[in-house]
């Protein structure tokens, strides 16, 4: 315990001046410690496998406008999402991904030059020894490779660039690193494409199943035929409306013509059937009598005056009486002739009307018959329209009650079409960068760290070894050791040094 007091210091913990004395005192042991530690770290450094690393970045373009998958997702009502780091890691570390990557590597032209030994594995196996137990069985070889490449690929998310990832491949061979990175790019795109396609296929299957169920429901309710009947009735109503418009115009046009024809016909008929009044008949009869009387008087007067002898006496009085009577008859005849002349004009007018009577009657009857037919057709069309409207209202009410079912069916059918379009035009939403990065060859513990560890271990090793050796050393080499070990001992002096 007294010797330990010499080794340690209250301020620096270790007494470095005394430690230097110990190193000189036990220099052979110190050199042995340094050589042993140097040998260990040299072996440790050289025994490490050289790791060849190469990286490449990629991004998920699901939310970018340039992504066709994003556009189709928006069209079918799907909310586009980007891949998280956990999802990417799940893909890369998945058995399917490693198996597909191993299959691609197996088909690579330089497959037999690749090194699939683990980064920390001791020794080196050739590819033949590595897969020799499979006896050219492809499934066995691919399975063995899929287990071997586990840990070769590291994927991390870029902390500075959103939605950007970095993949780094580390193997014990530069060619193997390059080939695995190249193959991984292709496989990761294919796996992501398969995931998207699977998702769409599942949606198609689910949508198809829903459509099938809705079709059965619609068929049970007879909604499709009802909707077809509604469309048919609407077309019939449009056609009937056009016909009604035509017949309505003809109806009112013929009605006006019929009224005019009837007015003309009634007027003509009234004129033709009009009879001569008793006054006119009496006037006409009196006029005829007067005409005969005048003719007779004129004959008598002419007879009396035509004898050539002078009229005397009684004959003269008779002649004067005859002339006076002739004058009165003519005057009366003129009065009655007015009635006769008026009746003559009416007779002429009546004769004219009588001639057109047959024609006006024919026109009226033709128009009347045509109007009856038009009216009948117009009324039939109106009644038919009322019946169609009633039926359409009834069917429309049925469709309105099941509007949600039909609307849901239409949405499903629309989405199915869009999903099939997306299925036929699907592309991967993972895009790799054009250039690689981080190409280097290194060891797990580099030379600088190894040297630092060497010095640290050497320093503490020398302290430990020298301290232990000093503790077991019974010799006293200087005054300080003597004073520390024997504090009650008084020193008289030093023995002479004969050297």
C-alpha positions as CSV (number, residue, x, y, z in Angstrom):
1,X,0.0,0.0,0.0
2,X,2.9,2.3,0.7
3,X,4.3,1.6,-2.8
4,X,0.9,2.7,-4.3
5,X,1.3,6.1,-2.6
6,X,4.5,6.5,-4.6
7,X,2.8,5.6,-7.9
8,X,-0.2,7.9,-7.5
9,X,-0.2,11.7,-7.1
10,X,-2.8,13.9,-5.3
11,X,-3.0,16.3,-8.2
12,X,-2.4,14.3,-11.4
13,X,-3.6,11.0,-10.0
14,X,-0.6,9.3,-11.5
15,X,2.9,10.4,-10.8
16,X,4.2,10.8,-14.3
17,X,7.9,11.4,-13.2
18,X,7.9,8.3,-11.2
19,X,6.2,6.4,-14.0
20,X,9.1,7.5,-16.3
21,X,11.5,6.0,-13.8
22,X,9.6,2.8,-13.9
23,X,9.6,2.7,-17.7
24,X,13.4,3.1,-17.7
25,X,13.8,0.7,-14.8
26,X,11.7,-2.0,-16.5
27,X,12.5,-1.1,-20.1
28,X,12.6,-4.6,-21.3
29,X,9.1,-5.3,-20.0
30,X,7.9,-1.9,-21.4
31,X,9.2,-2.8,-24.8
32,X,7.5,-6.1,-24.6
33,X,4.2,-4.4,-23.8
34,X,4.6,-2.0,-26.7
35,X,5.5,-4.7,-29.1
36,X,2.6,-6.9,-27.9
37,X,0.1,-4.2,-28.3
38,X,1.5,-3.1,-31.7
39,X,1.4,-6.7,-32.9
40,X,-2.2,-7.1,-31.7
41,X,-3.4,-3.9,-33.4
42,X,-1.5,-4.6,-36.6
43,X,-3.2,-8.0,-36.8
44,X,-6.5,-6.5,-35.9
45,X,-6.2,-3.8,-38.6
46,X,-5.0,-6.1,-41.4
47,X,-7.4,-8.9,-40.5
48,X,-10.4,-6.6,-41.1
49,X,-12.2,-7.1,-44.4
50,X,-12.0,-4.2,-46.9
51,X,-15.5,-2.9,-47.5
52,X,-16.5,-1.5,-50.9
53,X,-19.4,1.0,-50.6
54,X,-21.5,2.6,-53.3
55,X,-24.7,4.6,-53.0
56,X,-27.5,6.0,-55.1
57,X,-30.5,8.2,-54.3
58,X,-34.1,7.8,-55.3
59,X,-37.4,9.6,-54.6
60,X,-41.1,8.8,-54.5
61,X,-42.9,11.0,-57.1
62,X,-46.4,9.9,-55.9
63,X,-47.3,13.5,-54.9
64,X,-45.6,15.3,-57.9
65,X,-47.6,16.5,-60.8
66,X,-45.3,14.5,-63.2
67,X,-46.5,11.3,-61.7
68,X,-49.1,9.4,-63.9
69,X,-50.0,7.2,-61.0
70,X,-50.7,10.3,-58.9
71,X,-53.0,11.8,-61.7
72,X,-54.9,8.5,-62.0
73,X,-55.2,8.2,-58.2
74,X,-56.7,11.6,-58.1
75,X,-59.1,10.7,-60.9
76,X,-60.5,7.7,-59.1
77,X,-60.7,9.5,-55.8
78,X,-57.7,8.1,-54.1
79,X,-55.5,10.3,-51.9
80,X,-51.9,9.9,-53.1
81,X,-49.4,9.2,-50.3
82,X,-45.6,9.1,-50.3
83,X,-43.5,6.2,-49.0
84,X,-42.2,6.6,-45.4
85,X,-38.7,5.3,-44.4
86,X,-40.3,2.4,-42.5
87,X,-42.2,1.4,-45.6
88,X,-39.1,1.5,-47.8
89,X,-37.2,-0.5,-45.1
90,X,-40.0,-3.0,-45.0
91,X,-39.8,-3.4,-48.8
92,X,-36.0,-3.8,-48.8
93,X,-35.8,-6.1,-45.9
94,X,-38.8,-8.2,-47.1
95,X,-38.3,-11.8,-48.1
96,X,-39.9,-11.2,-51.5
97,X,-37.5,-8.3,-52.3
98,X,-34.4,-10.3,-51.3
99,X,-35.6,-13.3,-53.3
100,X,-36.2,-11.3,-56.4
101,X,-32.9,-9.5,-56.0
102,X,-31.1,-12.9,-55.7
103,X,-32.9,-14.1,-58.8
104,X,-31.7,-11.1,-60.8
105,X,-28.2,-11.6,-59.5
106,X,-28.2,-15.2,-60.4
107,X,-29.1,-14.3,-64.0
108,X,-26.4,-11.7,-64.2
109,X,-23.6,-12.5,-66.7
110,X,-20.8,-11.9,-64.1
111,X,-22.6,-13.9,-61.4
112,X,-19.6,-16.3,-60.9
113,X,-17.3,-13.3,-60.2
114,X,-19.4,-12.0,-57.4
115,X,-18.4,-12.2,-53.7
116,X,-21.3,-12.9,-51.3
117,X,-19.2,-13.4,-48.2
118,X,-20.4,-11.4,-45.2
119,X,-18.7,-8.1,-44.4
120,X,-17.5,-9.3,-41.0
121,X,-17.1,-13.0,-42.0
122,X,-13.7,-14.6,-41.5
123,X,-12.1,-16.2,-44.4
124,X,-13.2,-16.2,-48.0
125,X,-15.5,-18.6,-49.9
126,X,-15.6,-18.8,-53.6
127,X,-18.9,-18.7,-55.3
128,X,-18.6,-22.4,-56.1
129,X,-18.1,-23.3,-52.4
130,X,-20.9,-20.9,-51.4
131,X,-23.6,-22.6,-53.5
132,X,-21.9,-26.0,-53.9
133,X,-24.5,-27.8,-51.8
134,X,-27.3,-26.8,-54.1
135,X,-26.1,-28.9,-57.1
136,X,-27.3,-26.4,-59.7
137,X,-30.8,-26.3,-58.2
138,X,-31.9,-22.7,-59.0
139,X,-34.4,-22.4,-56.2
140,X,-31.8,-23.5,-53.7
141,X,-29.2,-21.2,-55.1
142,X,-31.6,-18.2,-55.1
143,X,-32.7,-19.0,-51.6
144,X,-29.0,-19.2,-50.4
145,X,-28.2,-15.9,-52.1
146,X,-31.2,-14.2,-50.6
147,X,-30.0,-15.1,-47.2
148,X,-26.4,-14.1,-48.0
149,X,-27.3,-10.6,-49.3
150,X,-29.2,-9.7,-46.1
151,X,-27.4,-6.7,-44.6
152,X,-25.6,-5.7,-47.9
153,X,-28.2,-2.9,-48.6
154,X,-28.9,0.1,-46.3
155,X,-31.7,2.5,-47.0
156,X,-32.1,5.8,-45.2
157,X,-34.3,8.8,-45.7
158,X,-32.7,12.1,-46.6
159,X,-33.1,14.5,-43.7
160,X,-32.6,17.6,-45.8
161,X,-34.7,16.8,-48.9
162,X,-38.3,15.7,-48.4
163,X,-39.4,12.4,-49.9
164,X,-35.9,11.5,-50.9
165,X,-34.1,8.3,-50.0
166,X,-30.5,7.1,-50.2
167,X,-29.6,3.4,-50.7
168,X,-26.0,2.2,-50.0
169,X,-24.6,-1.2,-50.9
170,X,-21.6,-2.5,-48.9
171,X,-19.8,-5.7,-49.9
172,X,-16.3,-7.1,-49.8
173,X,-15.9,-6.7,-53.6
174,X,-16.1,-3.6,-55.8
175,X,-17.8,-5.5,-58.7
176,X,-20.3,-7.1,-56.3
177,X,-21.2,-3.8,-54.9
178,X,-21.8,-2.2,-58.3
179,X,-23.8,-5.2,-59.6
180,X,-26.0,-5.4,-56.5
181,X,-26.7,-1.7,-56.6
182,X,-27.6,-1.9,-60.3
183,X,-29.9,-4.9,-59.8
184,X,-31.4,-3.4,-56.7
185,X,-32.6,-0.4,-58.7
186,X,-34.4,-2.6,-61.1
187,X,-35.9,-4.9,-58.5
188,X,-37.0,-2.0,-56.2
189,X,-38.9,-0.4,-59.1
190,X,-40.5,-3.8,-60.1
191,X,-41.5,-4.6,-56.5
192,X,-43.0,-1.1,-56.0
193,X,-44.8,-1.5,-59.3
194,X,-46.1,-4.9,-58.2
195,X,-47.3,-3.4,-54.9
196,X,-49.2,-0.6,-56.7
197,X,-50.7,-3.1,-59.2
198,X,-51.7,-5.4,-56.3
199,X,-53.4,-2.5,-54.6
200,X,-55.3,-1.6,-57.8
201,X,-56.2,-5.3,-58.5
202,X,-57.6,-5.5,-55.0
203,X,-59.7,-2.4,-55.5
204,X,-60.9,-3.8,-58.8
205,X,-61.9,-7.0,-57.2
206,X,-63.7,-5.2,-54.4
207,X,-65.4,-2.8,-56.7
208,X,-66.5,-5.7,-59.0
209,X,-67.9,-7.5,-56.0
210,X,-69.9,-4.5,-54.9
211,X,-71.2,-4.0,-58.4
212,X,-72.3,-7.6,-58.5
213,X,-74.2,-7.2,-55.2
214,X,-75.8,-3.9,-56.3
215,X,-76.7,-5.5,-59.7
216,X,-78.6,-8.2,-57.8
217,X,-80.4,-5.6,-55.7
218,X,-81.3,-3.5,-58.7
219,X,-82.4,-6.6,-60.6
220,X,-84.7,-7.6,-57.7
221,X,-86.2,-4.2,-57.6
222,X,-86.5,-4.1,-61.5
223,X,-84.9,-0.7,-61.4
224,X,-83.0,-1.0,-64.8
225,X,-86.2,-1.8,-66.7
226,X,-87.9,1.0,-64.8
227,X,-85.3,3.5,-65.8
228,X,-85.4,2.2,-69.4
229,X,-89.2,2.7,-69.4
230,X,-88.8,6.2,-68.0
231,X,-86.3,7.1,-70.8
232,X,-88.7,5.5,-73.3
233,X,-91.7,7.5,-71.9
234,X,-89.7,10.7,-72.0
235,X,-88.9,10.1,-75.7
236,X,-92.6,9.3,-76.3
237,X,-93.6,12.5,-74.5
238,X,-91.2,14.6,-76.6
239,X,-92.7,13.0,-79.8
240,X,-96.2,13.6,-78.6
241,X,-95.4,17.2,-77.7
242,X,-94.2,17.8,-81.2
243,X,-97.4,16.2,-82.6
244,X,-99.6,18.2,-80.2
245,X,-97.8,21.4,-81.3
246,X,-98.6,20.6,-85.0
247,X,-102.2,19.5,-84.4
248,X,-102.8,22.4,-82.0
249,X,-101.8,24.8,-84.8
250,X,-104.0,22.9,-87.2
251,X,-106.8,22.8,-84.7
252,X,-107.1,26.5,-84.1
253,X,-106.4,27.3,-87.7
254,X,-109.2,25.0,-89.0
255,X,-111.5,26.2,-86.2
256,X,-111.1,29.8,-87.5
257,X,-111.6,28.6,-91.1
258,X,-114.7,26.6,-90.1
259,X,-116.2,29.6,-88.3
260,X,-115.7,31.7,-91.5
261,X,-117.1,29.0,-93.7
262,X,-120.1,28.5,-91.5
263,X,-120.8,32.2,-91.5
264,X,-120.6,32.3,-95.3
265,X,-122.7,29.2,-95.5
266,X,-125.4,30.4,-93.1
267,X,-125.6,33.7,-94.9
268,X,-125.9,32.1,-98.3
269,X,-128.4,29.7,-97.1
270,X,-130.5,32.4,-95.5
271,X,-130.4,34.4,-98.7
272,X,-131.3,31.5,-100.9
273,X,-134.1,30.5,-98.6
274,X,-135.5,34.0,-98.2
275,X,-139.2,34.3,-99.4
276,X,-141.0,37.3,-101.1
277,X,-143.2,39.2,-98.7
278,X,-147.0,39.5,-99.2
279,X,-146.7,43.3,-99.9
280,X,-144.2,42.6,-102.7
281,X,-146.4,39.9,-104.1
282,X,-149.5,42.2,-104.0
283,X,-147.5,45.0,-105.6
284,X,-146.2,42.6,-108.3
285,X,-149.8,41.4,-108.9
286,X,-151.2,44.9,-109.0
287,X,-148.3,45.9,-111.3
288,X,-149.2,43.1,-113.7
289,X,-152.9,44.1,-113.6
290,X,-152.0,47.7,-114.3
291,X,-149.7,46.7,-117.1
292,X,-152.6,44.9,-118.8
293,X,-155.0,47.8,-118.1
294,X,-152.5,50.3,-119.6
295,X,-152.1,48.1,-122.6
296,X,-155.9,47.7,-123.0
297,X,-156.4,51.5,-122.6
298,X,-153.7,52.3,-125.0
299,X,-155.3,49.9,-127.5
300,X,-158.8,51.5,-127.0
301,X,-157.4,55.0,-127.3
302,X,-155.5,54.1,-130.3
303,X,-158.6,52.5,-131.8
304,X,-160.7,55.6,-131.2
305,X,-158.0,57.9,-132.6
306,X,-157.2,55.7,-135.5
307,X,-160.6,56.0,-137.2
308,X,-159.5,59.2,-138.8
309,X,-162.7,60.9,-138.1
310,X,-163.2,63.7,-135.6
311,X,-164.2,62.6,-132.3
312,X,-167.3,64.2,-131.2
313,X,-169.9,64.1,-128.6
314,X,-169.9,60.9,-126.6
315,X,-166.7,59.5,-128.2
316,X,-164.8,62.5,-127.2
317,X,-165.9,62.2,-123.6
318,X,-165.1,58.5,-123.7
319,X,-161.6,59.2,-125.2
320,X,-161.0,61.8,-122.5
321,X,-162.1,59.4,-119.8
322,X,-159.8,56.7,-121.3
323,X,-156.8,59.0,-121.4
324,X,-157.4,60.1,-117.8
325,X,-157.8,56.5,-116.7
326,X,-154.6,55.7,-118.7
327,X,-152.7,58.5,-117.0
328,X,-153.8,57.4,-113.5
329,X,-153.0,53.8,-114.3
330,X,-149.5,54.7,-115.5
331,X,-148.9,56.8,-112.4
332,X,-150.0,53.9,-110.2
333,X,-148.0,51.5,-112.2
334,X,-144.9,53.6,-111.6
335,X,-145.5,53.4,-107.8
336,X,-145.8,49.6,-108.0
337,X,-142.8,49.3,-110.4
338,X,-140.4,50.4,-107.6
339,X,-141.2,47.3,-105.6
340,X,-140.9,45.2,-108.7
341,X,-137.5,46.7,-109.6
342,X,-136.2,46.2,-106.0
343,X,-137.4,42.7,-106.1
344,X,-135.7,42.2,-109.4
345,X,-132.4,43.2,-108.0
346,X,-132.9,40.9,-105.0
347,X,-133.8,38.1,-107.4
348,X,-130.6,38.7,-109.3
349,X,-128.7,38.6,-106.1
350,X,-130.5,35.5,-104.9
351,X,-129.8,33.8,-108.2
352,X,-126.1,34.6,-107.7
353,X,-126.2,33.3,-104.1
354,X,-128.1,30.2,-105.3
355,X,-125.2,29.5,-107.7
356,X,-122.6,29.7,-104.9
357,X,-124.7,28.0,-102.4
358,X,-123.7,24.5,-103.3
359,X,-120.0,25.4,-103.3
360,X,-120.1,27.1,-99.9
361,X,-122.1,24.1,-98.5
362,X,-119.5,21.7,-99.9
363,X,-116.6,23.8,-98.5
364,X,-118.2,24.0,-95.1
365,X,-118.9,20.3,-94.9
366,X,-115.3,19.4,-96.0
367,X,-113.9,21.8,-93.4
368,X,-116.3,20.5,-90.7
369,X,-115.2,16.9,-91.4
370,X,-111.5,17.8,-91.4
371,X,-111.9,19.8,-88.2
372,X,-113.7,16.9,-86.5
373,X,-110.8,14.6,-87.4
374,X,-108.2,17.1,-86.2
375,X,-110.1,17.7,-83.0
376,X,-110.4,14.0,-82.4
377,X,-106.7,13.4,-83.0
378,X,-105.8,16.4,-80.8
379,X,-108.0,15.2,-78.0
380,X,-106.6,11.7,-78.3
381,X,-103.0,13.0,-78.2
382,X,-103.8,15.1,-75.1
383,X,-105.4,12.2,-73.3
384,X,-102.4,10.0,-74.3
385,X,-100.0,12.6,-73.0
386,X,-101.9,12.8,-69.7
387,X,-101.6,9.0,-69.4
388,X,-97.9,9.0,-70.2
389,X,-97.3,11.9,-67.7
390,X,-99.1,9.9,-65.0
391,X,-97.2,6.7,-65.8
392,X,-93.9,8.7,-65.9
393,X,-94.7,10.3,-62.6
394,X,-95.3,6.9,-61.0
395,X,-92.1,5.4,-62.4
396,X,-90.1,8.5,-61.5
397,X,-91.3,8.2,-57.9
398,X,-90.0,4.6,-57.8
399,X,-86.6,5.8,-59.2
400,X,-86.5,8.7,-56.7
401,X,-87.0,6.3,-53.8
402,X,-84.1,4.2,-55.1
403,X,-82.0,7.1,-56.3
404,X,-79.2,6.4,-53.8
405,X,-78.9,2.8,-55.0
406,X,-78.7,3.8,-58.7
407,X,-76.3,6.6,-57.9
408,X,-74.0,4.4,-55.9
409,X,-74.1,1.9,-58.8
410,X,-73.1,4.6,-61.3
411,X,-70.2,5.7,-59.0
412,X,-69.0,2.1,-58.7
413,X,-69.1,1.6,-62.5
414,X,-67.3,4.8,-63.1
415,X,-64.6,3.9,-60.6
416,X,-64.2,0.5,-62.1
417,X,-63.6,2.0,-65.5
418,X,-61.0,4.4,-64.0
419,X,-59.3,1.6,-62.1
420,X,-59.0,-0.5,-65.2
421,X,-57.5,2.5,-67.0
422,X,-55.1,2.9,-64.1
423,X,-54.3,-0.8,-64.3
424,X,-53.4,-0.6,-67.9
425,X,-51.3,2.5,-67.6
426,X,-49.6,1.9,-64.3
427,X,-46.0,3.1,-63.7
428,X,-43.8,3.0,-60.7
429,X,-43.6,6.0,-58.5
430,X,-40.0,5.4,-57.5
431,X,-37.4,7.3,-59.6
432,X,-33.7,6.8,-59.1
433,X,-31.1,9.5,-59.5
434,X,-28.9,9.4,-62.6
435,X,-25.5,9.3,-60.8
436,X,-24.1,7.2,-58.0
437,X,-22.4,8.7,-54.9
438,X,-20.1,7.6,-52.0
439,X,-17.8,5.2,-53.9
440,X,-15.1,4.2,-51.5
441,X,-13.1,1.3,-50.0
442,X,-12.6,1.3,-46.3
443,X,-12.2,-0.9,-43.2
444,X,-14.7,-1.0,-40.4
445,X,-12.1,0.5,-38.0
446,X,-9.9,2.9,-40.0
447,X,-6.1,3.4,-39.6
448,X,-6.5,6.7,-37.6
449,X,-8.8,5.1,-35.1
450,X,-6.6,2.0,-34.9
451,X,-3.5,4.2,-34.1
452,X,-5.4,6.1,-31.5
453,X,-6.6,2.9,-29.9
454,X,-3.0,1.6,-30.1
455,X,-1.6,4.6,-28.2
456,X,-4.4,4.5,-25.6
457,X,-4.0,0.8,-24.9
458,X,-0.2,1.1,-24.9
459,X,-0.3,3.9,-22.4
460,X,-2.7,2.3,-20.0
461,X,-1.0,-1.1,-20.5
462,X,2.4,0.3,-19.6
463,X,1.0,2.0,-16.5
464,X,-0.7,-1.2,-15.4
465,X,2.2,-3.6,-16.2
466,X,4.9,-1.3,-14.7
467,X,2.7,-0.7,-11.6
468,X,2.2,-4.4,-11.0
469,X,5.9,-5.1,-11.6
470,X,6.8,-2.4,-9.1
471,X,4.4,-3.7,-6.5
472,X,6.1,-7.1,-6.6
473,X,9.6,-5.7,-6.7
474,X,11.3,-5.9,-3.2
475,X,14.2,-3.6,-4.1
476,X,14.5,0.0,-3.1
477,X,16.1,2.1,-5.8
478,X,16.2,5.7,-4.4
479,X,15.8,7.9,-1.3
480,X,12.1,8.7,-2.0
481,X,11.2,5.0,-2.0
482,X,13.1,4.5,1.2
483,X,11.4,7.5,2.8
484,X,7.9,6.4,1.6
485,X,8.4,2.8,2.8
486,X,10.1,3.6,6.1
487,X,8.9,6.9,7.3
488,X,10.2,6.3,10.9
489,X,13.6,5.6,9.6
490,X,16.1,8.4,9.9
491,X,18.5,8.7,7.0
492,X,22.1,9.5,8.1
493,X,23.7,9.7,4.7
494,X,24.3,8.0,1.3
495,X,26.8,5.3,0.6
496,X,29.5,6.3,-1.8
497,X,29.1,5.3,-5.4
498,X,32.2,3.4,-6.4
499,X,31.1,3.4,-10.1
